[in-house]
Amino acid sequence: QVQLAESGGGLVQPGGSLRLSCAASAMLFKFYDMGWYRQAPGKERELVASIGTAGSLKYADSVSGRFTISRDNFKNTLYLQMNSLKPEDTAVYYCNRNPPPTSSTLWGQGTQVTVSS
């Protein structure tokens, strides 16, 4: 059973900001590193940011310096603050554990981010 719910996406102009949220199950949040992934049309899903259970951070080169991942372990919620957005950031954004599950059914619906003028 998928217990991931992403929200916060939308349409934003280049240079703008968005904050994504992901409500996850308590078990998933407690025992796993978590990550934000994105999938653009015609491309494979990619990991853009991850955060360990102890708070270690990693970012893809394409978003480093612009995106910030964080987690609230009391609320079982994952966040992605996205600044200085570019058209190439346009994608559906998903959260999940890191490394991700192998089954395609263990993903939420994602949230669409569109960066366009």
Phi, psi and omega in degrees: 000126180282128176234062178224132181222107180269148178206168174106355180287176179165191178261129181219150178282155175306137183091351181278184183228153172215154174236118179266148176233152178219115174271125184235164178291152183298320181295317180298315184292325186285323191255351187237147162296150183239156181214157169255132180239161173216152178224115177271158180305129178078005181239162177281156176293138182229149175278126179253334180201145178220156179219130181281169178298332179263003174101005179293143187241143172219145180226147170292149181303327185292341183239354182301132181090347180243326182253147176227123177262143177209165180219145175247103185288344177277326180265357184053046184232137178251143181234154171221108175272122183243117179243165178049049185294146181240157178305327180288354173277354179299124184182171166270129182256134180233154169244153176187176178289163179230119004290157187285161177291154181280334182281135179287347181276350183264043177231152174280190182282340183078172177225132186279130173242123179236123180248111185201147176267000000 
